[in-house]
């Protein structure tokens, strides 16, 4: 069986949420970081957290900062790949309260049946690169992309890599799997 590390990306600035640490926002009384940890812990060989915060989180996982600072989510993916023990890493953004282990298994099946370096979900015109499988072989390519120390979209990496897509219907269930909390309104919508 393929060993996979889970890297929870918890390093965003949360500027649209007033700087609140998204990892500690609760949904149904459970912090977001704990929801993701609890969903995937039994499915992976290790869990790591990528965060530039000095906080501790309510999960049993080491915390690693970005190695290349201020480069956004691609910088977080870089840190995840350089710190993970496994050669394959499941990247999950901390602000996805309904991330699905079934989708993870589908991504893993595609990875195992192809020579992909990246496998990410796609529904309609939407890509979900913050819930995807990434190979450690991408580290040097990310180093090259981030060599100017600027933020770059993850799609730049996807276009330069052997990327496979899990095609999903663009329906309510799919959108809920990838629902992310970026604003107070996103959080309020969950209370309805």
C-alpha positions as CSV (number, residue, x, y, z in Angstrom):
1,X,0.0,0.0,0.0
2,X,1.2,3.5,-0.9
3,X,2.3,5.5,2.1
4,X,0.8,9.0,2.2
5,X,1.5,11.9,4.5
6,X,-1.2,14.3,5.3
7,X,-0.1,18.0,5.4
8,X,-2.7,20.4,6.8
9,X,-2.0,23.9,5.5
10,X,-2.8,26.2,8.4
11,X,-0.6,29.1,7.5
12,X,-2.9,31.5,5.8
13,X,-3.1,35.1,7.0
14,X,-6.9,35.0,7.3
15,X,-7.1,38.7,6.4
16,X,-10.7,38.5,5.3
17,X,-11.6,37.0,8.7
18,X,-9.8,39.7,10.7
19,X,-6.7,37.6,11.3
20,X,-8.5,34.9,13.2
21,X,-6.6,31.6,13.1
22,X,-8.8,29.5,10.8
23,X,-7.5,26.3,12.3
24,X,-9.3,27.0,15.6
25,X,-12.6,28.1,14.2
26,X,-15.2,25.5,15.2
27,X,-17.9,23.9,13.1
28,X,-20.3,21.7,15.0
29,X,-18.2,22.4,18.1
30,X,-15.0,20.9,16.6
31,X,-12.0,23.1,15.5
32,X,-11.4,22.9,11.7
33,X,-7.9,21.4,12.2
34,X,-9.3,18.7,14.4
35,X,-12.1,17.9,11.8
36,X,-9.5,17.3,9.1
37,X,-7.1,15.4,11.4
38,X,-9.9,13.1,12.6
39,X,-11.2,12.5,9.0
40,X,-7.8,11.4,7.6
41,X,-5.7,10.2,10.5
42,X,-6.5,6.5,9.9
43,X,-6.0,6.8,6.2
44,X,-2.4,8.2,6.2
45,X,1.0,7.2,7.6
46,X,1.7,10.6,9.2
47,X,0.1,14.0,9.7
48,X,2.0,17.3,9.7
49,X,0.8,20.8,10.0
50,X,2.2,23.7,8.0
51,X,1.9,27.0,9.9
52,X,3.9,30.1,10.5
53,X,2.0,30.7,13.7
54,X,3.6,30.1,17.1
55,X,0.4,28.4,18.3
56,X,-0.1,24.9,19.3
57,X,-3.0,23.0,17.8
58,X,-5.3,20.4,19.3
59,X,-3.8,17.6,17.1
60,X,-1.0,15.2,17.5
61,X,1.2,16.4,14.7
62,X,4.5,18.3,14.3
63,X,4.3,21.9,13.0
64,X,6.6,23.2,10.3
65,X,6.8,26.7,9.0
66,X,7.2,27.7,5.4
67,X,10.8,27.4,4.2
68,X,10.2,30.1,1.6
69,X,8.2,32.9,3.4
70,X,5.4,35.0,2.0
71,X,4.8,32.9,-1.0
72,X,1.2,31.9,-0.2
73,X,-0.2,28.4,-0.6
74,X,2.5,27.3,-3.0
75,X,5.0,28.1,-0.3
76,X,3.0,25.9,2.1
77,X,2.9,23.0,-0.4
78,X,6.7,23.4,-0.7
79,X,7.2,23.2,3.0
80,X,4.8,20.2,3.2
81,X,6.8,18.3,0.5
82,X,10.2,19.0,2.1
83,X,9.1,18.0,5.6
84,X,6.9,15.0,4.9
85,X,8.3,11.5,5.5
86,X,6.3,10.0,2.6
87,X,7.0,10.5,-1.1
88,X,3.4,11.3,-1.6
89,X,1.6,14.0,0.3
90,X,-2.1,14.8,0.6
91,X,-2.5,18.5,0.9
92,X,-5.6,19.8,2.7
93,X,-6.3,23.4,3.5
94,X,-7.4,23.9,7.1
95,X,-10.5,25.8,6.1
96,X,-12.3,22.9,4.4
97,X,-14.6,21.5,7.1
98,X,-16.2,18.8,4.9
99,X,-13.1,17.3,3.2
100,X,-13.9,13.7,2.2
101,X,-11.8,10.6,2.6
102,X,-13.7,9.1,-0.3
103,X,-12.4,11.8,-2.6
104,X,-8.9,11.1,-1.2
105,X,-9.2,7.5,-2.1
106,X,-10.3,8.4,-5.6
107,X,-7.3,10.7,-6.0
108,X,-5.0,7.9,-4.7
109,X,-6.5,5.5,-7.3
110,X,-5.8,7.9,-10.1
111,X,-2.2,8.4,-8.8
112,X,-1.6,4.7,-8.6
113,X,-2.9,4.1,-12.1
114,X,-0.8,6.9,-13.8
115,X,2.5,8.5,-13.7
116,X,1.1,11.7,-12.2
117,X,3.0,14.1,-10.1
118,X,-0.1,15.8,-9.0
119,X,-3.7,14.7,-8.8
120,X,-6.4,17.3,-8.0
121,X,-10.2,17.4,-8.1
122,X,-12.0,19.4,-10.8
123,X,-15.7,20.2,-10.9
124,X,-17.0,22.4,-13.7
125,X,-14.5,25.2,-14.2
126,X,-13.2,24.9,-10.6
127,X,-9.9,23.3,-9.7
128,X,-9.3,22.3,-6.0
129,X,-5.5,22.4,-5.7
130,X,-5.7,22.7,-1.9
131,X,-7.1,19.2,-1.6
132,X,-4.8,17.2,-3.7
133,X,-2.0,14.6,-3.9
134,X,1.5,16.0,-4.6
135,X,4.7,14.0,-5.2
136,X,7.9,15.0,-3.4
137,X,9.5,15.0,-6.9
138,X,8.0,18.5,-7.3
139,X,10.2,20.2,-4.7
140,X,12.9,21.3,-7.2
141,X,10.2,22.6,-9.6
142,X,8.6,24.6,-6.8
143,X,12.0,25.9,-5.8
144,X,12.4,27.2,-9.3
145,X,9.0,28.8,-9.5
146,X,9.4,30.5,-6.1
147,X,13.1,31.5,-6.7
148,X,11.9,35.1,-7.1
149,X,10.4,35.0,-3.6
150,X,7.0,36.1,-5.0
151,X,3.7,34.4,-4.6
152,X,2.7,32.3,-7.6
153,X,-0.6,30.6,-8.2
154,X,-0.6,26.8,-7.7
155,X,-1.9,26.5,-11.3
156,X,1.6,27.6,-12.4
157,X,2.9,24.4,-10.8
158,X,0.0,22.3,-12.2
159,X,0.7,23.5,-15.8
160,X,4.4,22.6,-15.5
161,X,3.7,19.1,-14.0
162,X,2.2,15.8,-15.0
163,X,-1.1,16.7,-13.5
164,X,-4.2,14.4,-13.5
165,X,-7.7,15.5,-12.6
166,X,-10.4,13.7,-10.7
167,X,-13.5,15.0,-12.7
168,X,-16.5,15.5,-10.4
169,X,-20.0,16.7,-11.0
170,X,-20.4,20.4,-10.3
171,X,-23.3,19.9,-7.8
172,X,-24.2,20.8,-4.3
173,X,-22.5,17.7,-2.7
174,X,-19.2,18.4,-4.5
175,X,-19.2,22.0,-3.6
176,X,-19.7,21.1,0.0
177,X,-16.7,18.7,0.0
178,X,-14.6,21.7,-1.0
179,X,-16.4,24.4,0.9
180,X,-13.9,26.7,2.5
181,X,-14.2,29.4,5.1
182,X,-12.7,32.7,4.0
183,X,-15.1,35.3,5.3
184,X,-17.5,35.9,8.2
185,X,-20.3,35.3,5.7
186,X,-18.9,31.8,4.8
187,X,-19.0,30.9,8.5
188,X,-22.5,32.3,9.0
189,X,-23.7,30.3,6.0
190,X,-22.9,27.1,7.9
191,X,-25.2,28.2,10.7
192,X,-28.2,28.3,8.5
